[in-house]
Amino acid sequence: MKTSLSFIVVNYQSRDFLERCLASIYKQSFACSYEIIIVNNDNYPLDGFLDKPFIKIINNNKNVGFGRACNLGARSSQNEFLFFLNPDAEILSAKIDTMLNFLKKNEKAGLLAPKMLSAHDTIEPWSAGREITPLSIILNNVFKKNGQLSMDPNTLFEFDWVSGGCFIISKKFFLTCGGFDEKFFLYFEDVDLCKKIRSLGKKVFIFPQFNILHLGGKSFLNTQEQKGYYYQSQDYYLKKHFGNFWSFVIKFLRKIFI
């Protein structure tokens, strides 16, 4: 049976970037059938995009959060695989059929992500990483690590988590994981999902021959609002996986040092 794929793109204040994102999808050549599901978290319609090929739009008329919007897109998909892609991202080079075949043939592969590049053509910091713990958060803030990654372009890399800005996963397995935890409004829902994937005995991979450009943070004009969502999600993540004590400790240290 022919492999089928749903691109899921959550739009929030990213209309101008969405045009470029969709154009990068249409440029690709792959054998699988596909659709593009745009989940619109803005209060203005995207009717003009309905004229483009393979488009389905879910209008929420308000910002319901990234994870919840992704889950709505996933549930509306009738296809075998889900391709989550940020609207401020553009596919540069993709071997999508190769990646889908890898996921189908490797029982241990739960999720496959690209190498995410910044506008400066460097690997984007914090696009993947190792286990996030209270200690790692403290050390990262003390030593001011920037999360810079390096990858051999011919090697498949295993990480503990990858960014939700772009990855491929089977719909069946995504739903088995429970999708994104919708208590995360924005940030850490991807780290949380990858933790669940690994708890189920699967692995999280980056396929470095698959490159995307991520312009990053284009949905926010207010950086303070952005930081607020980040710290709120960080607190919930720590409480969920490490308990109230560590959530309180990190919150306390943040007030003193940040």
N, C-alpha and C positions, 0 to 999 in steps of 0.2 A: 504494500500500500504506500502511496506517495506521502512523504513527510509534509506536515502542515505546520505553519508558524504564525503566531500573532505578535506583532510589535505592539507594545503597550507604552504609550507616551502620556505622561501627566502634564497638563499645561496649567501654569499659573504665572501670569504676568510675563509670558514668554512668547507672545504671538510672533514677533519679528524673527526670533531664533527658530521658531517652529518651522517656518518656511524652509530654512536651510537644512534643518534636521530631516525633514521629509524628502527634500531633494537628494540628500546623501543616501537615503534608502533606495530611492528609485534608480540611482546610478548603479546599484549593485546587480550582479548577475548570479542568480542561484536557482537551483532546480526545484526547490520546494515551493508549494503554493503558500501564499501569505495574505494577511490582512493587516491593516494598521488601525488600532483602537486608540483614539485620543480621548482621554478622560479630562474633561474641562473643569478645572477648579476655579475658574474665573466667573464673574457674574455677567459677562458679555458672551454672546453666542459666537461660534466659529463656523457659521453656515457657509462661508466662502470656501472652506476647506472640503466641503462635501463634493465639490466638483472634481477633486483629485481622485485618482484611482485607488481602489481597495480600502477606502476610508470608512470607518464607523466612529461616530462621536457620541460620547456619554456626557451630557451636560448636568453638572451638579449645582450650578448657579451660586456656589459659594465654595470657599476653600475648606474642604473636609479633611485635609491632611494628606500627606504623600502616601503613607501605607494603606490607608483606607481606599484612596483613589486607585492604587495599583490592584488591590483586591477586587474592586468593582470591575476593572478591566479584565482581570484574570477569569472571574466568574462568567463574564459575557463571552469569553472566547470558546469556540468550538474546536480549536485546533490542538495538536499534540504538544507543541512546545510554545513557551512564552519567551519573548525577547523584550525585556524592560530597557527603555532608553530614555534618558533625560532630553527635554526639548532643546536644551542649550548644548547638545552633543551632536557631533557629525561623524558618520562612519567614514574612515579614511581608506582602510583596506580590510577586507573581510573574506574569510573562507567559511561562510556560514554553513554550507553543506558539509564540509569537513568537521566542523564543530558539532553539528547535529548528529552526524554519524558517530563521533567520539562519545557523545552522551548516551546514544542508544546502545553502543557496544561495550561500554565500561560500566559495570554494575556499581563500582565504588564512586563514580563521578556523580555528584549531586548537582553541581552548579559550575558553569563555565563562563568566565568573564574575559574582556579584552585587556590589552595594555592601554591605559588611559593617558593621553598626552595633553599637556597644557598648550596654551597659545605660543609658548616659547619652544615647543617641540621637545620638551623634557617630560619624563614620566611624572605624572601629577602626584604630589605628596598626599599621603593619606587616602590613596585610591585602593589600597590593600594593606594588610598587616597581620601581625600576630595577635594572640589572645589579649583582649583588653581587660585589665584587672585594676583594682584600686592601686596596687603597687605600680603598675605600668603608667597609670595616669599621673601619679605623683612624680615618678622619675622623668616622664616626658616634660612635665612642667618645670622641674628643677634644672634639667640639663638642656631644655629647649630644643629637643630633637625636632627636625622638620619632616620626619617620616619619609625621606627620600628613598626611592627604590631603584635598584638596578636589575636588569634582566637580560639574559642571553636570548636573542630573538628566535633561536631555534629550540628552546627548551620550554617544556611545560612546567609551570610553577604551581606548587601547592601552598595556599595561605589559609590562615584561620578565618579571615573575613575579607570581603571585597566590597567596593562601593556599590550601592544600589543604582548608581547612575547608568549602568549598562551591564547586563548579564543575561544568560540564557539558562532556562531550567524547564524541565517537563511540567506541563500543567498538572498532571496527576501527582507528581512528587511535591510540587508547590502547595497543592491543597492538602496533601498528607502532612506537610509541615504546619498546616494551619494558616498558610499565607503570612503576610506581615502582621505583627501584633499592632492593632489599631490604637493602642494606648500611646504609642509613639506618634506624635503629630508630625514630627519631622526630625530626622537624624536618629541614628542608632537602630532603626528598624532593620537595616541591612546587616549590621553586626549581630543583632539578635537572631535574625533568620539563619545566618551562617552558623551560629552556635547550635541552633536546633538541627540543622543539616548534619553537622558533625556528631551530635548526640545520637543521631539515627544511623551512624556508621558510614556515612557518605563523606566525600571529600570536596573541597572548594578549590577550583583551579583557575589560573590565568593562562590564556593561550596567547603568547606575545606576538604571534604573527597577525593577530587580529587587532588593529589599531583604531581608536576613536579619538577625536579631538573634543575635549571638554572645556568649554569656555568658563563654566563654573560660576555659581552664585548669581545668575542673572535674574532670578525671580525676586531678589531682595534689593531694595534701595536703602532700607534702614538696617544697618549692620547691628545695631543694638537689639532690634527685634530678632534678627537671625541668631545672635548669641543667646538670647533668651530661650529660643526653641532648643538650641543645642544643649544648654545646661539643664533644662527641664528634662530632656530625653536622657541625658547622661545620668541624672539622679534616678530616674525610673529604672534604667538599665542596671545600675548598681544595686538598687533595692530589690529588683527581680531576681538577680543572679547571685548576689553576695550579701543581701540582708540589709536591714535598716541601719545597722551600726556603720557600715562602710559608706553607705549613702550619706549619712550625717557627717562622717569624718571628711569626705571629699568636699561636701558643701561648706563645711566650716573652714577648711583650708583655702577654698576658693575665695571666700569673703575676706580672708586675711591677705592673701598674696596676689590675687588677680585684680 
